[in-house]
Amino acid sequence: MTGQMLRLGISRCLLGESVRFDGGHKHDHFLTDVLGRYVEWVPVCPEVEAGLGTPREAMRLVGDPDRPQLITVKSGMDHTEAVERVSANRLQNLKRLSLSGYVFKKDSPSCGIERVRLYNQSGMPSRQGVGIFARAFMNQFPLIPVEEEGRLCDPDLRENFIERVFSYRRYQELLVKSPSRQSVVQFHTMHKYLLLSHSHPHYEALGRLVGQAHRYHPKELAMKYGELFMKALAVKATVRKHVNVLQHIVGFFKTRLTAQEKRELLGVIDDYHRGLTPLIAPLTLIRHYVTLFDVSYIHAQVYLNPHPKELMLRNHV
């Protein structure tokens, strides 16, 4: 896996393929033109793969939120079994591809991951539905980061998703190398500040886990670690948490700064705290001093470079 491009699943219509029920597409240019430079897309359309054709009659979810039926709107045909069968086969194929994430089409009765319209027997809608294929995917691969393209318009949600994707890829590489207790501890060490920027409780729980590494078989330790690790990163990072991490890092070289350098650095962190400058501003200055003073422990922290800088994910205020 090392050296390969990240492989992400995606709803085919988001790549610009005309596979939607109306014969159209929902091309997302950020996904294809920006993120697409760093990932290999694995396109899926369970409805087309179930033989429903394009264009096709619109469908909707009906009935039990936990086991809805996929029913055509006008003719009332039930395509649940066909889509479930295709989904089961597709998941077996995707398992072999070692996906690091998945971008689903929002509101889709097959691919929406939350708040999909679900109709009761009286024809009244609610927002309790989950797409049939999306539900099967998330049940099969609970640790793989998933998101809907609509939510990726939010800069914070976009950064969180991509950060989780790259983090999950590093975790996959840890597993591929037949992890030892030491390699799990090293993995935790390099992700400490990234974890702190998301969830202090999870950070502490993971610290306790690696502190008791000798109690577990290495593979069991790695699996327990991965579950908690991905839960931690799913917690939203905030400005306050980032400021806390930045101040921790500055503590490693603060005494080596001149009074003017210290004022400048703390001023930039304060500007970020007050929403006057993006996170990239204090991070760039901190990376400069980490390199200048050769602070090896911090230099190895994923927090400083969690994803390609060209994605410019930390540039928004």
N, C-alpha and C positions, 0 to 999 in steps of 0.2 A: 504493500500500500504506500510506503514511503516514496515520495517523488511523484506520485500520481496526482492529477488534478482532483480537487474535491468533486464528489459526484452527488448531485441533488436531484430528487424527484420534482416534477412540476406538472401542473395541469396543462395539457397541450395547447389549449386556447391562449394561454399567457405568452406563448412563444410566437403567436401570430398565425397559428394554424386554424383554418376555418372548420372547426369541429363542433361548434355550439349548435344547440337545437334549432336556431334560426339560420344556420349556415354561415354565421359570422365568427369573429374571434374577439379576444380581449387582449391584444398585444400590449405587453408591459415593457417599455423601453429601458427602464432601469434594470430589469432582470436580464434582458438580452444584451443590451449595449454596455452596461457597466459591470454588474455582478457576473455576467456571462464570460468576462475575460478571465475569471478566476475559477470557474466551476464547469463541470461537464453536466449538462442537463439530461435527465432521463424522463422524457415526456410520456404522460399517461392520460388517456381519456376512457374511463371505464364504460361510459355509455356507448361510445363508438365501438369499443372492443367487445361489447356485449351484442354487437350486430344491429344496433338500433338506427344506424344510418344518419346521414346529414343532408338536408335538414330533417328534423323529426318533430313529432308532437311534443310540446312542453310537458314536463312531469313535475310532480310535487310529492313531498313526504306527507303521509297520512297515518294517523293512529297513534300507537304507543311510542312515546319519546325514546324508549330504550330499544325498541324493535319496530321501527316504522316500515310502512309499505311504500314502494315507489310506484305511483299511479299516474297515468297520463291524464291531463286536465280535462280534455273533452270526451274521449272515448272510454275512459275509466279502465284501461288495460293495466294489468299488474306486471311490472318488469322487475320486481324485487329479486326473484330467484335468479334471473339471468345476470343481474349486476352483482349479486352476492357471489355467484359462481365465478365470474370473471375476476372479481376482487380477490378471492381465495387463491386463484391461479397466479394472478399478478404478484401477490405478496410473496409467494414462493420464489418467483423470479427476482424480485427486488431484494430479497434476503441475500442472494448470491452477489449482488452488486455493491454491498457495503455502503449504502447511502449515508451521507453526513447531515442531511436535512431534507425538507420537502416544503415547497410553496404550493398551496392549494388555492383554487378559485373560490372566492367568498360567495355566499348565498346559494351555492350549487347544491341540489338535492343529492348529488353523489359525492361532491368534493368539499363542501363547506365544513369547516371544523367547529363552528359555533354559531348560535343564533340564526340557524337556517329556518325558514318558515315551515311550520309543521301544522297541518290541518286536522281538526278533529272530525268525527263522523258527521257533524252538522255543517262542516265547511268553514268553521271559524279558525283563523290562523293564530298561531303564537310563535314566539321566537325561541322555542325549546329544541329545535332540530339540530342534528349532526348528520352530514352526508354519509351515505351508506359505505362508500369506499373509504372516506376519511376516517370514519369510526373504526373500521377494520384495520386500517393502517396504524392508527394510534394505539390500538389494543395490541397489535403484533409487535410494534417497535416503540415502547413507551418512553425510551430515552432520546430518540431522535428528535431534534428540534423541528417543529412545524410552525408554519405561519400562513396567513392569507395575504394575497397581494394587496388588498385594500388597506390593511393595517400597516403595510410597509411604507405607506406615504408619510407616516409619523416618524420623524427622525430618531426619536428615542427607541421606538419599537423596532425600527429597521436596524439600528446599531445593536440592540439586544439580540435580535435574531441572528445576525451575521456573526456576532461575537460567540454565540452559542454554537453555531455551525463550525467555526474554526476550532473552538475548544473541544467539541465532540470529536472532530477529526483527530486532534492530538490524543484524545483518550482512546480512539480506535487504534491508533498506532501503538499506544502502550499495550493494548491487549494482544495485538498481532505479534509482538516481540516476546510472548510468554512471560508476563510480568513476574518480577521477584518482589519481595517485601521492600527491598531497597529502592527499586525503580518506582514503586507506588509512592514511597516517601519523597523521592526526588520530584515526582510529578506534582505532588502537593506543594512542595517547597517553592517551585517555580510559578505556581498559580496563587500563592497566598494573597497578594495584594489585589489580584483580580477578584478573588472570592470576597475579600473584605469590602470591595466596592459594591457588592451585591447584597450580601447577607452575613452579618456578624454571627448570628446563631448557627448558621450552617458552617461557617468558617471554624467556629469552636468545635462543633460536632465532628467535622472532618479531622481536625487536629487531634481530638481524643481517639478517633478511629486509627489514625496512623501511629499514634502514641502507643496503641495496643496491638500493633501489627503482628507481633510474635504469637498472638493468640489465634491467628487465622492462617489457613492455607493461602499461599500467594494469589491463586485465582479467585478464591472467595473474597479476599481482601480487596482485590481490584474491582470485583463486581459490586461489592457494598460501597466502595468509594465512588464508583461511577454514578450510581443511583443518587447519592447525596450531592455529588458534584454538579450534576445537571439540574437538580432541584434548586441548588444555590444560585446558579446562573439564570434561572428563570425568574428569580426575584429581581425586581426593577432596581437598577443602580440609580442613585440620586445625586444631586449636586453636593448635598451635605456629606454623603458617604465618600464621594470622590475627594472632597476637601480633606476629610479625615485621612484618607490614604496618602494624598499628596504631602500632608504634614508629617506623617510617619516616615515617608521616604526622605524628606528634607532633613530629618533628624540624623540620617546617616552621614551627612557631610556639612551640616550647618556650621560647625565650629571651624571649618576650613574656608568659609566664605568671608570676604571683607564685609565691613558694615554696610557699604553701599550695595554690594551684591545681594546681601541678605534682605535689605529693604526692598530692592527691586523684585526679588523672587517672591517674597511674602506679599508684596503689592499686587503682583500678577495673579497669585492665588486668590487674594481678596477680590480682585476684579472679577475673576471667574465665579467666586461665591456670590457676588452681587448681580450676576447675569450680564456683566459688561463685556465679557470676552469668552470665547469658546474654550473648552477643555484642552484643545490642542496647544493653546498659548502657554500655560504653566508646564504642560508635559514636555514641550519642546525645550524649554529652559532647563527643566530637571534632567532631561536626557543629556543635555550638553554637560552639566556638572557631573553626572554619573560617569560619563566617558572621560571627562577631564581629570577627575579624581580616581578613576578606575575602581569604582565601587562594584566589585564583581557580583556580590549577592543581589544587588538591585539591577545590575545590567542583565541578569538572567531572568528577571521577572517578566512574565508574559504581559502583565498589566501595561507595560510601556509600549508594547507593539502587539496587540491581540489579533490584528487583522491587517491586510495590506493598506498602507497609508494612502494609496491612490483612490481608495474608496471614500476618503474624506469624511468618515463617519463621526469624527470628533470635532468637526469644524463648525457645528451649528451652536448658536447661543440659546 
